[in-house]
Amino acid sequence: MKTIRIRKFTMLSLFLILLLPWIFYVAANFLETKSFNISGDEANQKDIETVVQQIEKNSGNWTDSAWQNQISQQLEKINMDVVILSPSDQEIFQTDDEEVSKFRVKEHFSILQDGKLLGRVVIYQSNSRVIPLIAAFVGLMLSFFIVGFEMRRFILKPLEEMSVSAREIANGDLDVKLPSSHITEIAEVNEGFKVMVGGLKEAFQKQVELEEERRFVVAAVAHDLRTPLFALRGYLDGLEQGIADSPEKMAEYLSVCKEKSAQLGRLVEELFTYTKAEYLNIELEKIKVDLASIVQRSIGSLETQAERKFISIRAGGFDENCLVMADIHSLERVLNNLLDNAVRYTPEHGKIMIDCYKCKNKAFFTIRDTGAGFTSEELQRVFEPLYRGEASRNRSTGGIGLGLSICKRLMKRHGGDLLADNHPDGGAILKGWLPLVN
């Protein structure tokens, strides 16, 4: 749709207001005088002088019908009428018997001969300016009507409709149809409204999704917390009631209670970390750190857990000075979580291979295990909150499906990313990167 700016529309409107009355004036003057001479005063005065001279020269023929017919024809051509009066104001000759129009003007002349008054002549002629001026006024009114009509059509009506649409949007109706306009400025405002409405729709949709996710998180957490709590309560009741009547059985009950409390702690920690990353949006305290040293520190914290399953952790190539801007606690949380997952889902006597290297302007780390790897569905949904693949459905080892989602969100908040894939030789591989700093 072609548009026009308000400035151009205003200039065209002013041009029309000035042009149309002029066209009407010239057209009316031409229809009346058969000439494009707008002023016509000089030619008109010559015609009057000619008529007066002929009447004066033919004073003896004023009553002659032949002369009267001749002068009548001549006056008709120049759109004039004449009345000849005697010295006593008696009518001698008149070319038009009808009532003189109020739009006609008259001029008086006295005919003298040798100082003696022969008569008086009254010449009636059309006012050559009245009708063109009336036509010009009509043209002016018509131009105002046209400009007003087009202004309402292109400016006022779209603005009124936009005002109504804005009220409907304020009342929550985001499916309102916004008006179109040929005026560029209004069209730009219209596009701005469309962008705003689109943003509001996206915001409302995101709010709905977040609310659904929040409810789902609450339901999932309540379900996952209830299982170890019931087990913990049952074993504590058994201890209290003396069911564990031998040191071996009491040690077994205490070991289960300790395991369930650790599981509860892990679930609560995951939920707290996820809440901080997703909703609280706490500012990270970033400092310049060596990614390789953080990775090695995380390996050290998981070695004991890996040794219990006879899993060997092999550190491959570690480039020096993999300097990144990061929050140490958050980055350690990511690496500990990834390594913990690798240890939990790697079978006994398995292996975990870790590398840390630089490539171009990024620092990478990779964690590969010799477990079952990801299925095709898991690769598509592994970073979704609360998604639990088949391998992690065992409540004794799995969390609540927030660990990888937390890690990816924290990596993105550091300006990097976390990717999951299967290694060609088998097992899962997780690759993360952060931007290098000098």
C-alpha positions, 0 to 999 in steps of 0.5 A: 500500500502506497503511503504519503507523508502528512507534510506532502498531504498538507501541501497538496491540500493547500494547493487544491484550496488555492487552485480550485477557486481560481479554476472556477473563477476563470471558467465563469469569466470565460462563460460570461465574456467568451474571453480569458481576459480576467480583468476586462476593464479596459475593453469594457470601457472602450465598448461604453465609449463607442456606444455613447458616441454612436448615440450622441452622433445619431441623436436625430435617429433615437426614435427611428426603429431601424436605428433602434434595431441596429443599436440593439443588435450591437448592444446584445453582442457586448452584453449591454442594455441602454435607456435613452431619456428625454430632458424631462426624463421621459423614456425615448428608447429602451433595449430591455423591457425586463426588470434590471438585475441586481447584478448589473451596474449602470452608468449615466451620460448626458448628451449635450449639443451646443450647450443644450441638453438633448437627453440622458443615456443610462447604460446597463452592463453585467458586473463582470466580476460578481459571477466569477467571484461567486464561482470562485467562492463555490470553488473554495467551498468545494475545495474545503469539502474535498480536503475535509473529506479526504482528511477525515478518510486518511487521518481522522478516521484511522486515528479514531479507529486506532484510539478504539483499538488501543482501548480494546488492547488495554482491556485485554483484547489482543486480537483486535484488527488495527486500521490501515492508513495511506498516511506514512506517519499513521502507518508507522504508528500502526506498525508500532501497535502491531509490534506492541501487540505481537510482543504482548501476545508473546509475553502473555504466552510466555507467562502462561507457559511459565505458569504451567511450568511452575505448576508442573515443577511444584507437582513434580517436586512434591512427588519426588520429595514424597518418595524419599520422605516416606521411606525415611519416615518408615525406617525412622519409625522402625528404629523408634519401634525397635524393629532393628533389633540387631546391630547389623539391622540397625546399621542397615536402617541408618545407612538407608536413612542417610542415603534418603536424606542425601537424596532429599538434599540433592533434590532440594539443592537442584530445585534451589539452583533451578529457581535461582537460574530461572526466576531470581535471575541473580547477578553472577559475580564474574572474575577471570579464571582458568577453565582448566583449573576449575575442571581439574578441581571438579574432577578431584571432588568426584574421584572418591565417588567414581572409585566406589564404582571402579570408574576411571577418570582420564584427563586428556589434553588440557591447554594452558591459560583457558582464561574465561570470565565466570562465576566460580561457584556457578561454573563449579556447579555446572561441572560437578553436576555434569561429572556427577551424572557421568559417574551415576550413569556409567556402569562399573569399571567404566571410563570417563574422559575429560578434555579442556582446550582452546579453539579460536576465541572459545574455551571448550571442555568435553565430558565423555562416558562409556554408558548407554548414551542418549536415545534420539528422543533424549537428545532432543529433550535432554535439556528440558526442565523435568525431562527424565530419560529411560536411563534416569527413571530409577529414583534411587539414582536420578534427580528430578530432571533439572540438572542438565537444564540448570547447567545449560541455563548457567552456561548461557548466562556466562555467554556460552552454551552446552551441547549433548551428543553421542560419541561414535565409539559409544557413550554420551558426550557433553561439550561446553564452551565459554568465550575466551578473554585476554 
